[in-house]
Amino acid sequence: MPAPAASWLHERPQIRTIRAAACDLNGVARGKRMPIPSAVKLLSEGTRFPYSALSVDIWGEDIEDSPLVLDSGDRDATLFPTERGFVPMPWLEAPSAMIPLWMFHEDGRPYDGDPRHVLNAILQRYAERGLTPVSAVELEFYLIDDSGRTLRVPVSPRSGKRRDMAEVLSIRALDAFDTFFTDLYEACEMMDIPADTMISEAGLGQFEVNLLHQEDGLKAADDAWLFKTLVKGLARKHGFAASFMAKPYADYAGSGMHAHFSVLDKDGRNIFDNGGPEGTDVLHHAIAGCLKALHDSTLIYAPHLNSYERFVPGAHAPAALSWAYENRTVAIRVPSGSPAARRIEHRVSGGDVNPYLALAAILGAALMGIEDGELPPAPITGNAYAQDLPSIPRDWDSAIDAFEKSTVLPRIFPREMIRNIVMLKRQESRDMEDLTEQERVDIYLDTV
């Protein structure tokens, strides 16, 4: 790792500053700015942050009574670069680069409170069985003019006009912000983020991008985390905001992060493919696992107060514990198409999720189902919103309770991670009560 990363810097003498950053529980980059000599030293020696840095709340405040803070003396952990290496930061004016980090104990053990390590542990469990998940995400986001007290669609740089209307699959809507999207694709190429097709969605200034599938689950999560960081930063460079908050407009659809995955065996065969549309028994075992864990893991897929405003019947944000073939009203969808590409689409997550934790929850639940060999109920037909089906928790506090009390989730998440998330979300829930709706929007708009 150090040699290729050092070569990357040597080949780019225009880079002037470095950000060394790790992903906290809310998906926020936490870290340091440093000059080039310090970054070179970091490649071999690492750097140090407090353990508590990855568990601060949405405002960046310590969690009261957390054992990571005063009771332990707010001790430092060691962080080392991930295999991603340096990535450019094209949303900044000065040529800069980020070096993504992950956290370790002093003795070299991975820290269980680091979201990236949690996902890696799930992937290692697949590897022990000779299996490789192949995953990809679709991310929805809004472009927003937040210069006034009311959120609006930005003025088009091309026409100078503002079109307050939903434009599903509109080429005109994409072309209205062509300069931004052209810069975005160029930046994705620079950052090795495999951005594929983009469409306009049903909300005011809402868009969706597909990131190409990866056999490396860590890279898939890295791509999603870095893409969110890039989109928000680049939008500001263009004079407006971009937001992945779950529901910026009460009257329009929220933003989701749909995750697709299949699983390969050691010979590269898709173990969900039986040559037909129904898929293998292993596919059904994975679906059963996803459904079994879905209620208790809702807090991962809907981590914020605003997240629960997205679950509106008929708005393509499924809340029922249901699955089906080729049906977008359900939580777990099996898309049609070539049997060789048979896969599961997990549709519950909002765009405001931590991608590492979301993929860990999804892939961990599927693996649990494969291990247990259980079968799901029969797939539904028709509109899931119109049927009497069991539901995920529909409010934040209920989701926190379900996450804390779950007997299923310790098979997916380390105990320390469960404790940290519960303490974090209880503090946020308490403090959000004192804020106006405008203040809540202000914190979520840029942060998540």
Backbone hydrogen bonds in HBPLUS format (Angstrom, degrees):
<---DONOR---> <-ACCEPTOR-->    atom                        ^
c    i                          cat <-CA-CA->   ^        H-A-AA   ^      H-
h    n   atom  resd res      DA  || num        DHA   H-A  angle D-A-AA Bond
n    s   type  num  typ     dist DA aas  dist angle  dist       angle   num
A0005-ALA N   A0001-MET O   3.19 MM   4  6.23 164.8  2.21 158.7 163.3     1
A0006-ALA N   A0002-PRO O   2.80 MM   4  5.89 157.3  1.85 152.6 159.2     2
A0007-SER N   A0003-ALA O   2.91 MM   4  6.12 154.3  1.98 151.0 158.5     3
A0008-TRP N   A0004-PRO O   2.90 MM   4  6.16 148.7  2.00 143.6 152.0     4
A0009-LEU N   A0005-ALA O   3.19 MM   4  6.57 155.9  2.26 147.8 152.3     5
A0010-HIS N   A0006-ALA O   2.95 MM   4  6.21 161.2  1.99 148.4 154.2     6
A0011-GLU N   A0007-SER O   2.91 MM   4  6.08 149.7  2.00 151.9 158.6     7
A0012-ARG N   A0009-LEU O   2.96 MM   3  5.14 155.3  2.02 106.8 114.9     8
A0015-ILE N   A0012-ARG O   3.10 MM   3  5.95 166.8  2.12 126.2 129.2     9
A0016-ARG N   A0095-PRO O   2.79 MM  79  5.79 178.5  1.79 152.5 152.0    10
A0097-ALA N   A0017-THR O   3.12 MM  80  6.64 148.8  2.22 150.3 159.7    11
A0018-ILE N   A0034-MET O   2.99 MM  16  5.26 156.6  2.05 162.3 166.9    12
A0034-MET N   A0018-ILE O   2.84 MM  16  5.26 156.3  1.89 149.1 153.7    13
A0019-ARG N   A0097-ALA O   2.86 MM  78  6.31 149.5  1.95 149.0 157.8    14
A0099-ILE N   A0019-ARG O   2.80 MM  80  6.24 155.4  1.86 157.0 162.1    15
A0020-ALA N   A0032-LYS O   2.81 MM  12  5.29 158.9  1.85 156.3 162.2    16
A0032-LYS N   A0020-ALA O   2.89 MM  12  5.29 149.1  1.98 146.0 153.4    17
A0021-ALA N   A0099-ILE O   3.26 MM  78  6.42 152.7  2.34 135.2 142.9    18
A0101-LEU N   A0021-ALA O   2.75 MM  80  5.61 145.8  1.86 145.4 146.7    19
A0022-ALA N   A0030-ARG O   2.90 MM   8  5.42 160.3  1.94 149.0 150.7    20
A0030-ARG N   A0022-ALA O   2.84 MM   8  5.42 167.7  1.86 161.7 165.1    21
A0024-ASP N   A0028-VAL O   2.92 MM   4  5.39 166.2  1.94 149.1 153.5    22
A0027-GLY N   A0024-ASP O   2.94 MM   3  5.20 161.1  1.98 113.4 118.4    23
A0025-LEU N   A0054-LEU O   3.03 MM  29  6.05 151.0  2.12 150.1 152.6    24
A0039-ALA N   A0035-PRO O   3.15 MM   4  6.45 150.7  2.24 149.7 158.7    25
A0039-ALA N   A0036-ILE O   3.02 MM   3  5.04 117.7  2.42  98.6 114.6    26
A0040-VAL N   A0036-ILE O   3.00 MM   4  6.31 154.7  2.06 159.6 166.3    27
A0041-LYS N   A0037-PRO O   3.13 MM   4  6.37 156.3  2.18 143.8 149.9    28
A0042-LEU N   A0038-SER O   2.93 MM   4  6.15 148.5  2.03 142.8 151.7    29
A0043-LEU N   A0039-ALA O   3.31 MM   4  6.60 138.2  2.50 141.2 149.6    30
A0043-LEU N   A0040-VAL O   3.26 MM   3  5.43 134.6  2.48  98.6 109.6    31
A0044-SER N   A0041-LYS O   3.27 MM   3  5.92 143.3  2.42 114.0 121.1    32
A0045-GLU N   A0041-LYS O   3.05 MM   4  6.12 162.2  2.08 155.7 161.0    33
A0046-GLY N   A0042-LEU O   2.74 MM   4  4.40 149.4  1.83 124.8 128.6    34
A0047-THR N   A0079-LEU O   2.91 MM  32  5.31 149.9  2.01 146.0 155.7    35
A0079-LEU N   A0047-THR O   2.77 MM  32  5.31 168.1  1.79 154.8 156.7    36
A0077-ALA N   A0049-PHE O   2.73 MM  28  5.69 165.9  1.75 172.7 168.3    37
A0053-ALA N   A0050-PRO O   3.00 MM   3  5.43 159.8  2.04 113.2 119.4    38
A0051-TYR N   A0075-ARG O   3.04 MM  24  6.37 157.4  2.09 161.9 161.1    39
A0055-SER N   A0052-SER O   2.98 MM   3  5.25 159.4  2.03 112.0 118.6    40
A0057-ASP N   A0061-GLU O   2.92 MM   4  5.38 160.0  1.96 148.2 150.9    41
A0060-GLY N   A0057-ASP O   2.79 MM   3  5.12 159.7  1.83 115.6 122.6    42
A0066-SER N   A0063-ILE O   3.19 MM   3  5.48 156.4  2.25 129.6 127.5    43
A0069-VAL N   A0066-SER O   3.10 MM   3  5.68 169.0  2.12 119.1 122.5    44
A0074-ASP N   A0069-VAL O   2.59 MM   5  4.25 136.8  1.77 157.1 144.6    45
A0073-GLY N   A0070-LEU O   2.94 MM   3  4.84 157.9  1.99 104.3 111.5    46
A0078-THR N   A0104-PHE O   3.09 MM  26  5.28 160.1  2.13 157.3 157.1    47
A0104-PHE N   A0078-THR O   2.69 MM  26  5.28 157.5  1.74 163.8 172.0    48
A0080-PHE N   A0102-TRP O   3.12 MM  22  5.82 150.2  2.21 163.7 163.2    49
A0102-TRP N   A0080-PHE O   3.02 MM  22  5.82 147.5  2.13 154.4 162.6    50
A0082-THR N   A0100-PRO O   2.93 MM  18  5.86 159.3  1.98 140.8 142.0    51
A0085-GLY N   A0082-THR O   3.37 MM   3  6.26 151.6  2.46 120.9 123.5    52
A0087-VAL N   A0098-MET O   2.85 MM  11  5.31 150.7  1.93 149.7 159.4    53
A0098-MET N   A0087-VAL O   2.74 MM  11  5.31 162.0  1.77 161.1 163.6    54
A0089-MET N   A0096-SER O   3.05 MM   7  5.52 143.4  2.19 142.3 135.1    55
A0092-LEU N   A0089-MET O   3.15 MM   3  6.09 173.3  2.15 131.4 132.9    56
A0111-TYR N   A0103-MET O   3.17 MM   8  5.73 162.2  2.20 140.3 134.8    57
A0105-HIS N   A0109-ARG O   2.75 MM   4  5.22 167.3  1.76 161.5 165.3    58
A0108-GLY N   A0105-HIS O   2.98 MM   3  5.32 162.7  2.01 116.1 118.9    59
A0114-ASP N   A0111-TYR O   3.13 MM   3  5.76 159.7  2.17 124.9 125.5    60
A0117-HIS N   A0114-ASP O   3.08 MM   3  5.43 122.3  2.43 107.9 121.7    61
A0118-VAL N   A0114-ASP O   3.16 MM   4  6.50 151.7  2.25 152.7 161.3    62
A0119-LEU N   A0115-PRO O   3.17 MM   4  6.51 159.6  2.22 150.5 154.0    63
A0120-ASN N   A0116-ARG O   2.97 MM   4  6.20 159.9  2.01 145.5 151.9    64
A0121-ALA N   A0117-HIS O   2.91 MM   4  6.12 150.2  2.00 147.8 154.5    65
A0122-ILE N   A0118-VAL O   3.35 MM   4  6.69 151.8  2.43 142.7 149.0    66
A0122-ILE N   A0119-LEU O   3.10 MM   3  5.23 119.6  2.48  99.6 114.0    67
A0123-LEU N   A0119-LEU O   3.03 MM   4  6.37 161.2  2.07 154.9 160.2    68
A0124-GLN N   A0120-ASN O   2.89 MM   4  6.15 148.1  2.00 147.4 156.2    69
A0125-ARG N   A0121-ALA O   3.15 MM   4  6.41 143.5  2.29 139.0 147.9    70
A0125-ARG N   A0122-ILE O   3.10 MM   3  5.16 123.3  2.44  95.7 110.0    71
A0126-TYR N   A0122-ILE O   3.15 MM   4  6.60 150.5  2.24 148.1 155.7    72
A0127-ALA N   A0123-LEU O   2.98 MM   4  6.28 160.7  2.02 146.3 151.7    73
A0128-GLU N   A0124-GLN O   2.94 MM   4  6.18 147.2  2.05 144.5 152.3    74
A0129-ARG N   A0126-TYR O   2.90 MM   3  5.32 143.5  2.04 109.1 120.2    75
A0131-LEU N   A0126-TYR O   2.97 MM   5  4.99 163.3  2.00 136.2 133.9    76
A0130-GLY N   A0127-ALA O   2.90 MM   3  4.87 160.7  1.93 108.0 112.4    77
A0132-THR N   A0264-LEU O   2.89 MM 132  5.07 150.2  1.98 143.3 150.1    78
A0264-LEU N   A0132-THR O   2.85 MM 132  5.07 171.9  1.86 140.9 142.2    79
A0134-VAL N   A0262-SER O   2.84 MM 128  5.27 167.5  1.86 140.9 144.0    80
A0262-SER N   A0134-VAL O   3.00 MM 128  5.27 148.8  2.10 142.7 152.2    81
A0135-SER N   A0214-GLN O   3.00 MM  79  5.46 148.7  2.10 153.2 149.0    82
A0214-GLN N   A0135-SER O   2.78 MM  79  5.46 149.4  1.87 143.3 150.9    83
A0136-ALA N   A0260-HIS O   2.95 MM 124  5.28 145.0  2.07 149.7 153.7    84
A0260-HIS N   A0136-ALA O   2.84 MM 124  5.28 168.0  1.85 155.8 160.0    85
A0211-LEU N   A0137-VAL O   3.02 MM  74  5.73 169.1  2.04 171.7 174.7    86
A0138-GLU N   A0258-HIS O   2.83 MM 120  5.15 149.4  1.92 148.2 157.5    87
A0258-HIS N   A0138-GLU O   3.06 MM 120  5.15 127.8  2.34 143.9 149.3    88
A0139-LEU N   A0209-VAL O   2.99 MM  70  5.53 157.9  2.04 162.9 162.9    89
A0209-VAL N   A0139-LEU O   2.98 MM  70  5.53 157.0  2.03 149.4 154.3    90
A0140-GLU N   A0256-GLY O   3.06 MM 116  5.54 153.4  2.13 172.7 172.8    91
A0141-PHE N   A0207-PHE O   2.90 MM  66  5.57 156.0  1.96 156.7 163.0    92
A0207-PHE N   A0141-PHE O   2.82 MM  66  5.57 165.1  1.85 168.3 173.5    93
A0142-TYR N   A0243-SER O   2.98 MM 101  5.34 163.5  2.01 151.6 155.5    94
A0243-SER N   A0142-TYR O   2.89 MM 101  5.34 154.7  1.96 148.4 156.8    95
A0143-LEU N   A0205-GLY O   2.83 MM  62  5.27 161.6  1.86 150.9 155.9    96
A0144-ILE N   A0241-ALA O   2.78 MM  97  4.99 166.5  1.80 140.1 143.7    97
A0241-ALA N   A0144-ILE O   2.79 MM  97  4.99 168.7  1.80 164.6 162.8    98
A0145-ASP N   A0152-ARG O   2.67 MM   7  5.11 174.9  1.67 156.0 157.1    99
A0152-ARG N   A0145-ASP O   3.19 MM   7  5.11 153.4  2.26 134.2 141.8   100
A0156-SER N   A0161-LYS O   2.81 MM   5  5.53 172.4  1.81 154.8 152.4   101
A0160-GLY N   A0156-SER O   2.78 MM   4  5.12 148.1  1.88 142.7 151.2   102
A0165-MET N   A0163-ARG O   2.99 MM   2  5.68 132.0  2.23 104.8  90.6   103
A0170-SER N   A0167-GLU O   3.26 MM   3  5.30 144.4  2.39 132.7 123.2   104
A0169-LEU N   A0200-SER O   2.93 MM  31  4.91 165.2  1.95 136.7 132.8   105
A0174-LEU N   A0170-SER O   3.37 MM   4  6.68 152.8  2.45 137.0 143.4   106
A0175-ASP N   A0171-ILE O   2.84 MM   4  6.10 163.2  1.86 157.1 162.1   107
A0176-ALA N   A0172-ARG O   2.89 MM   4  6.03 135.5  2.09 142.3 154.0   108
A0177-PHE N   A0174-LEU O   3.20 MM   3  5.74 148.6  2.30 109.7 117.4   109
A0178-ASP N   A0175-ASP O   3.14 MM   3  4.58 150.7  2.23 111.7 105.0   110
A0181-PHE N   A0177-PHE O   3.02 MM   4  6.32 168.5  2.03 159.7 163.0   111
A0182-THR N   A0178-ASP O   2.80 MM   4  5.87 155.4  1.86 152.1 158.7   112
A0183-ASP N   A0179-THR O   3.03 MM   4  6.19 162.1  2.06 145.3 150.2   113
A0184-LEU N   A0180-PHE O   2.83 MM   4  6.05 145.9  1.94 143.9 155.0   114
A0185-TYR N   A0181-PHE O   2.96 MM   4  6.19 162.0  1.99 149.1 151.5   115
A0186-GLU N   A0182-THR O   3.08 MM   4  6.30 161.0  2.12 148.2 153.6   116
A0187-ALA N   A0183-ASP O   2.88 MM   4  6.03 152.4  1.96 144.7 152.5   117
A0188-CYS N   A0184-LEU O   2.87 MM   4  6.13 154.1  1.94 149.5 156.8   118
A0189-GLU N   A0185-TYR O   3.05 MM   4  6.30 154.6  2.11 145.4 151.5   119
A0190-MET N   A0186-GLU O   3.07 MM   4  6.36 154.7  2.14 143.0 149.8   120
A0191-MET N   A0187-ALA O   2.94 MM   4  6.17 144.6  2.06 146.5 156.3   121
A0193-ILE N   A0188-CYS O   2.84 MM   5  4.79 175.2  1.84 145.2 146.3   122
A0192-ASP N   A0189-GLU O   3.29 MM   3  5.08 162.6  2.32 100.0 105.0   123
A0195-ALA N   A0193-ILE O   2.81 MM   2  5.81 134.1  2.03 113.2  98.6   124
A0212-LEU N   A0194-PRO O   2.96 MM  18  5.53 166.1  1.98 156.4 158.1   125
A0196-ASP N   A0210-ASN O   2.72 MM  14  5.28 163.7  1.75 177.8 173.5   126
A0210-ASN N   A0197-THR O   3.00 MM  13  5.63 158.9  2.04 164.2 169.9   127
A0199-ILE N   A0208-GLU O   2.92 MM   9  5.41 154.3  1.99 150.4 158.9   128
A0208-GLU N   A0199-ILE O   2.93 MM   9  5.41 156.2  1.99 152.1 155.8   129
A0201-GLU N   A0206-GLN O   2.73 MM   5  5.11 178.3  1.73 134.6 134.5   130
A0206-GLN N   A0203-GLY O   3.34 MM   3  4.88 156.6  2.39 113.1 106.3   131
A0219-LYS N   A0216-ASP O   3.09 MM   3  5.38 119.8  2.47 102.1 116.2   132
A0220-ALA N   A0216-ASP O   3.09 MM   4  6.49 153.3  2.17 149.6 157.7   133
A0221-ALA N   A0217-GLY O   3.10 MM   4  6.38 157.3  2.16 146.6 151.3   134
A0222-ASP N   A0218-LEU O   2.78 MM   4  6.01 161.7  1.82 150.0 156.2   135
A0223-ASP N   A0219-LYS O   2.72 MM   4  5.87 163.5  1.75 152.4 156.5   136
A0224-ALA N   A0220-ALA O   3.18 MM   4  6.43 156.7  2.24 140.8 146.1   137
A0225-TRP N   A0221-ALA O   2.93 MM   4  6.19 167.7  1.95 158.2 161.2   138
A0226-LEU N   A0222-ASP O   2.83 MM   4  5.98 173.5  1.83 162.5 164.4   139
A0227-PHE N   A0223-ASP O   2.80 MM   4  5.84 149.3  1.90 142.7 152.3   140
A0228-LYS N   A0224-ALA O   3.05 MM   4  6.24 162.3  2.08 149.5 152.9   141
A0229-THR N   A0225-TRP O   3.17 MM   4  6.42 160.8  2.21 146.0 151.2   142
A0230-LEU N   A0226-LEU O   2.84 MM   4  6.02 159.1  1.88 149.6 155.7   143
A0231-VAL N   A0227-PHE O   2.87 MM   4  6.05 173.8  1.87 160.7 161.2   144
A0232-LYS N   A0228-LYS O   3.18 MM   4  6.28 170.4  2.19 149.7 152.2   145
A0233-GLY N   A0229-THR O   3.07 MM   4  6.19 161.7  2.10 146.5 152.2   146
A0234-LEU N   A0230-LEU O   2.78 MM   4  5.84 169.5  1.79 163.5 166.5   147
A0235-ALA N   A0231-VAL O   3.00 MM   4  6.00 155.7  2.06 144.5 150.8   148
A0236-ARG N   A0232-LYS O   3.40 MM   4  6.60 159.9  2.45 141.3 145.4   149
A0237-LYS N   A0233-GLY O   3.23 MM   4  6.56 148.0  2.34 140.5 149.4   150
A0238-HIS N   A0234-LEU O   3.10 MM   4  6.44 134.2  2.32 140.6 152.7   151
A0238-HIS N   A0235-ALA O   2.92 MM   3  5.03 130.2  2.18  98.3 112.5   152
A0240-PHE N   A0235-ALA O   3.15 MM   5  5.50 172.3  2.16 139.7 137.3   153
A0239-GLY N   A0236-ARG O   3.05 MM   3  5.00 159.6  2.10 100.9 107.3   154
A0255-SER N   A0246-ALA O   2.84 MM   9  4.99 144.8  1.96 127.0 138.7   155
A0252-TYR N   A0249-TYR O   3.36 MM   3  5.52 168.8  2.37 109.2 112.4   156
A0351-GLY N   A0255-SER O   2.80 MM  96  5.23 152.8  1.88 122.0 118.1   157
A0257-MET N   A0349-SER O   2.93 MM  92  5.27 157.4  1.98 123.5 124.1   158
A0259-ALA N   A0346-HIS O   3.05 MM  87  5.17 163.9  2.08 149.5 150.4   159
A0346-HIS N   A0259-ALA O   2.74 MM  87  5.17 164.8  1.76 161.4 162.2   160
A0261-PHE N   A0344-ILE O   2.92 MM  83  5.50 150.5  2.01 150.8 160.2   161
A0344-ILE N   A0261-PHE O   2.95 MM  83  5.50 167.8  1.96 153.6 154.8   162
A0271-ILE N   A0263-VAL O   2.85 MM   8  5.88 156.2  1.91 163.4 171.5   163
A0265-ASP N   A0269-ARG O   2.83 MM   4  5.39 147.3  1.93 142.5 152.1   164
A0268-GLY N   A0265-ASP O   2.90 MM   3  5.26 163.3  1.93 118.9 121.6   165
A0273-ASP N   A0270-ASN O   3.14 MM   3  5.61 166.1  2.16 117.1 121.5   166
A0280-THR N   A0272-PHE O   3.13 MM   8  5.14 149.9  2.23 117.3 124.0   167
A0284-HIS N   A0280-THR O   3.31 MM   4  6.74 155.5  2.37 142.9 148.5   168
A0285-HIS N   A0281-ASP O   2.84 MM   4  6.20 146.7  1.95 149.2 159.8   169
A0286-ALA N   A0282-VAL O   2.95 MM   4  6.19 160.5  1.98 151.1 155.3   170
A0287-ILE N   A0283-LEU O   2.96 MM   4  6.29 153.6  2.03 148.0 155.6   171
A0288-ALA N   A0284-HIS O   2.93 MM   4  6.13 158.2  1.98 144.4 150.2   172
A0289-GLY N   A0285-HIS O   2.99 MM   4  6.33 153.7  2.06 149.2 155.9   173
A0290-CYS N   A0286-ALA O   2.98 MM   4  6.28 158.0  2.03 148.6 154.4   174
A0291-LEU N   A0287-ILE O   2.93 MM   4  6.21 159.8  1.97 156.0 161.0   175
A0292-LYS N   A0288-ALA O   2.89 MM   4  6.03 154.9  1.96 146.6 154.1   176
A0293-ALA N   A0289-GLY O   3.12 MM   4  6.29 153.4  2.19 150.0 154.8   177
A0294-LEU N   A0290-CYS O   3.12 MM   4  5.92 122.2  2.47 135.4 149.2   178
A0294-LEU N   A0291-LEU O   3.31 MM   3  5.09 142.6  2.46  93.6 104.0   179
A0297-SER N   A0293-ALA O   3.02 MM   4  6.02 143.4  2.16 154.2 165.2   180
A0298-THR N   A0295-HIS O   3.41 MM   3  5.57 166.2  2.43 108.9 110.3   181
A0300-ILE N   A0297-SER O   2.94 MM   3  5.58 146.3  2.06 118.2 127.0   182
A0301-TYR N   A0298-THR O   2.96 MM   3  5.10 115.1  2.40 100.1 116.1   183
A0302-ALA N   A0298-THR O   2.72 MM   4  5.83 138.2  1.90 156.6 170.4   184
A0350-GLY N   A0301-TYR O   3.06 MM  49  6.13 154.3  2.13 159.4 159.0   185
A0307-SER N   A0304-HIS O   3.00 MM   3  5.10 136.2  2.20  99.3 112.1   186
A0308-TYR N   A0305-LEU O   3.42 MM   3  6.19 152.4  2.50 118.3 121.9   187
A0309-GLU N   A0306-ASN O   3.12 MM   3  5.56 154.8  2.18 112.6 120.0   188
A0310-ARG N   A0307-SER O   3.22 MM   3  5.74 158.6  2.27 109.0 115.4   189
A0312-VAL N   A0310-ARG O   2.80 MM   2  5.69 131.9  2.03 112.0  96.6   190
A0315-ALA N   A0312-VAL O   3.07 MM   3  5.61 149.7  2.16 150.2 147.3   191
A0392-ILE N   A0319-ALA O   2.86 MM  73  5.59 155.7  1.92 165.0 173.2   192
A0322-SER N   A0320-ALA O   2.94 MM   2  5.50 119.6  2.31 110.6  93.8   193
A0321-LEU N   A0390-PRO O   2.77 MM  69  5.62 166.4  1.79 149.9 152.4   194
A0332-ILE N   A0322-SER O   3.13 MM  10  6.38 154.6  2.19 148.3 155.3   195
A0380-ILE N   A0323-TRP O   3.01 MM  57  6.38 160.1  2.06 167.9 163.2   196
A0324-ALA N   A0332-ILE O   3.13 MM   8  6.71 143.9  2.26 158.9 167.4   197
A0334-VAL N   A0324-ALA O   2.96 MM  10  6.32 151.8  2.04 152.7 159.4   198
A0326-GLU N   A0334-VAL O   2.87 MM   8  5.73 167.9  1.89 134.0 137.9   199
A0347-ARG N   A0331-ALA O   2.91 MM  16  5.16 178.1  1.91 164.3 163.7   200
A0333-ARG N   A0345-GLU O   2.90 MM  12  5.02 165.5  1.92 154.9 154.6   201
A0345-GLU N   A0333-ARG O   2.72 MM  12  5.02 157.2  1.77 161.6 165.9   202
A0341-ALA N   A0338-SER O   2.93 MM   3  5.44 151.5  2.01 114.6 123.3   203
A0342-ARG N   A0339-PRO O   3.02 MM   3  5.02 158.7  2.07 115.0 113.3   204
A0358-ALA N   A0354-ASN O   2.96 MM   4  6.13 163.4  1.99 161.4 166.9   205
A0359-LEU N   A0355-PRO O   3.00 MM   4  6.04 169.2  2.01 145.7 148.7   206
A0360-ALA N   A0356-TYR O   2.95 MM   4  6.07 152.0  2.03 142.4 151.2   207
A0361-ALA N   A0357-LEU O   2.90 MM   4  6.06 157.7  1.95 147.6 153.0   208
A0362-ILE N   A0358-ALA O   2.97 MM   4  6.19 161.8  2.00 151.4 156.4   209
A0363-LEU N   A0359-LEU O   2.87 MM   4  5.83 167.0  1.89 150.6 153.6   210
A0364-GLY N   A0360-ALA O   2.81 MM   4  5.51 145.8  1.92 134.6 145.6   211
A0365-ALA N   A0361-ALA O   2.99 MM   4  5.94 152.6  2.07 135.3 142.3   212
A0366-ALA N   A0362-ILE O   3.04 MM   4  6.30 160.0  2.09 148.6 154.2   213
A0367-LEU N   A0363-LEU O   2.96 MM   4  6.12 156.9  2.01 143.9 150.1   214
A0368-MET N   A0364-GLY O   2.98 MM   4  6.17 153.4  2.06 143.2 150.6   215
A0369-GLY N   A0365-ALA O   3.03 MM   4  6.35 152.9  2.11 146.5 153.3   216
A0370-ILE N   A0366-ALA O   2.95 MM   4  6.29 151.9  2.03 147.0 155.1   217
A0371-GLU N   A0367-LEU O   2.82 MM   4  6.07 159.0  1.87 153.2 158.8   218
A0372-ASP N   A0368-MET O   2.94 MM   4  6.14 153.0  2.02 146.7 153.9   219
A0373-GLY N   A0369-GLY O   2.89 MM   4  5.90 141.4  2.04 143.4 152.9   220
A0386-ALA N   A0383-ASN O   3.16 MM   3  5.58 145.6  2.28 108.4 117.3   221
A0387-GLN N   A0384-ALA O   3.25 MM   3  5.32 167.2  2.27 109.0 111.5   222
A0399-ALA N   A0395-ASP O   3.11 MM   4  6.37 150.5  2.21 147.4 156.2   223
A0400-ILE N   A0396-TRP O   2.93 MM   4  6.28 151.0  2.02 151.6 160.2   224
A0401-ASP N   A0397-ASP O   3.00 MM   4  6.25 161.7  2.04 148.0 152.5   225
A0402-ALA N   A0398-SER O   2.95 MM   4  6.17 161.4  1.99 146.5 151.6   226
A0403-PHE N   A0399-ALA O   2.95 MM   4  6.08 155.8  2.01 145.2 151.7   227
A0404-GLU N   A0400-ILE O   2.97 MM   4  6.15 162.2  2.01 152.0 156.5   228
A0405-LYS N   A0401-ASP O   3.01 MM   4  6.13 159.8  2.05 154.2 159.0   229
A0411-ARG N   A0408-VAL O   3.02 MM   3  5.91 163.5  2.05 126.6 132.0   230
A0412-ILE N   A0409-LEU O   2.76 MM   3  5.14 160.1  1.80 117.7 124.8   231
A0413-PHE N   A0409-LEU O   2.80 MM   4  5.92 167.8  1.81 168.4 172.0   232
A0417-MET N   A0414-PRO O   3.08 MM   3  5.31 119.5  2.46 101.6 115.9   233
A0418-ILE N   A0414-PRO O   3.09 MM   4  6.47 161.7  2.12 156.5 161.5   234
A0419-ARG N   A0415-ARG O   2.94 MM   4  6.20 166.2  1.96 154.2 157.7   235
A0420-ASN N   A0416-GLU O   2.93 MM   4  6.12 164.8  1.96 149.5 153.7   236
A0421-ILE N   A0417-MET O   2.96 MM   4  6.11 166.1  1.98 155.3 158.5   237
A0422-VAL N   A0418-ILE O   3.04 MM   4  6.19 166.3  2.06 152.9 156.7   238
A0423-MET N   A0419-ARG O   3.03 MM   4  6.22 169.3  2.05 156.7 159.2   239
A0424-LEU N   A0420-ASN O   2.97 MM   4  6.05 160.5  2.01 146.8 152.8   240
A0425-LYS N   A0421-ILE O   2.91 MM   4  6.07 169.4  1.92 156.3 158.5   241
A0426-ARG N   A0422-VAL O   2.95 MM   4  6.04 152.9  2.03 149.0 156.3   242
A0427-GLN N   A0423-MET O   3.17 MM   4  6.31 157.9  2.22 144.5 149.7   243
A0428-GLU N   A0424-LEU O   3.05 MM   4  6.35 161.6  2.08 149.5 154.9   244
A0429-SER N   A0425-LYS O   2.88 MM   4  5.93 160.3  1.92 143.6 149.4   245
A0430-ARG N   A0426-ARG O   3.06 MM   4  6.21 159.3  2.10 144.0 149.1   246
A0431-ASP N   A0427-GLN O   3.01 MM   4  6.21 165.3  2.03 153.0 156.7   247
A0432-MET N   A0428-GLU O   2.84 MM   4  5.91 147.3  1.95 152.1 160.1   248
A0433-GLU N   A0430-ARG O   3.36 MM   3  5.71 144.3  2.49 102.5 111.4   249
A0434-ASP N   A0431-ASP O   3.34 MM   3  5.81 151.8  2.42 109.1 115.3   250
A0435-LEU N   A0432-MET O   3.13 MM   3  5.41 167.2  2.15 113.4 117.3   251
A0440-ARG N   A0436-THR O   3.04 MM   4  6.36 150.8  2.12 148.9 157.1   252
A0441-VAL N   A0437-GLU O   2.99 MM   4  6.26 160.3  2.03 150.3 155.2   253
A0442-ASP N   A0438-GLN O   2.96 MM   4  6.16 158.3  2.00 147.6 153.7   254
A0443-ILE N   A0439-GLU O   3.19 MM   4  6.44 154.8  2.26 143.8 148.5   255
A0444-TYR N   A0440-ARG O   3.07 MM   4  6.29 165.1  2.10 153.7 157.9   256
A0445-LEU N   A0441-VAL O   2.81 MM   4  5.67 159.4  1.85 156.0 161.3   257
A0448-VAL N   A0444-TYR O   3.38 MM   4  5.70 165.0  2.40 135.0 138.7   258
